[in-house]
Amino acid sequence: MALTPARSVVLVNGLPGSGKSTLAGQLAAALALPLLSKDAVKETLLDELGLTDQDESRRLGRAAGEVIWRILADCPQGAVIDSWMVTDLRPVVSRGLRSAQCARMVELWCRAPDEMMRRRYAERSPLRHAGHFDHLMQQTWEQWLQSGEPLGLGPVVDVDTTVPVEVGALVDQIRRVLGH
């Protein structure tokens, strides 16, 4: 059962390894909304255009974010968005939400202890697309921790991902926050 006829966005945000993608997939299914994953778009672009270097990967990541906003505008009931949105992206996200004419938005902030996120990140890195340059990105972990906070462009729900998330209860909370 979808949320409502008004376009609603559930932004699943958090640091790498915080459990965003796992949770976003579960929520999209439970809410009967499309899942828009920035990484999926970026990886498709990397495959099609070819892998170059880390700077090009960042550029394609920004382009993938813009693609998400365009696709969102064609999702009549909204979507679940899976992407790490650093605080520097507040103006970009705000513009994207406006351009997609989103009536409602809730941000889920996924959190886990630093050591758990590092372990998850290290375990998944060999399985991820080489275009993410995960082997180089771990060098910037301390910078990530400093930029690790919700965007705060709307209601924020803190989600502890150290234990399995009770998706049904979270869906109920999302509905309450969005006024459904």
Secondary structure, 3 states (H helix, E strand, C coil): CCCCCCCEEEEEEECCCCCHHHHHHHHHHHHCCCEEEHHHHHHHHHHHHCCCCHHHHHHHHHHHHHHHHHHHCCCCCEEEEECCCCHHHHHHHHHHHHHCCCCEEEEEEEECCHHHHHHHHHHHHHHCCHHHCHHHHHHHHHHHHHCCCCCCCCCEEEEECCCCCCHHHHHHHHHHHHCC
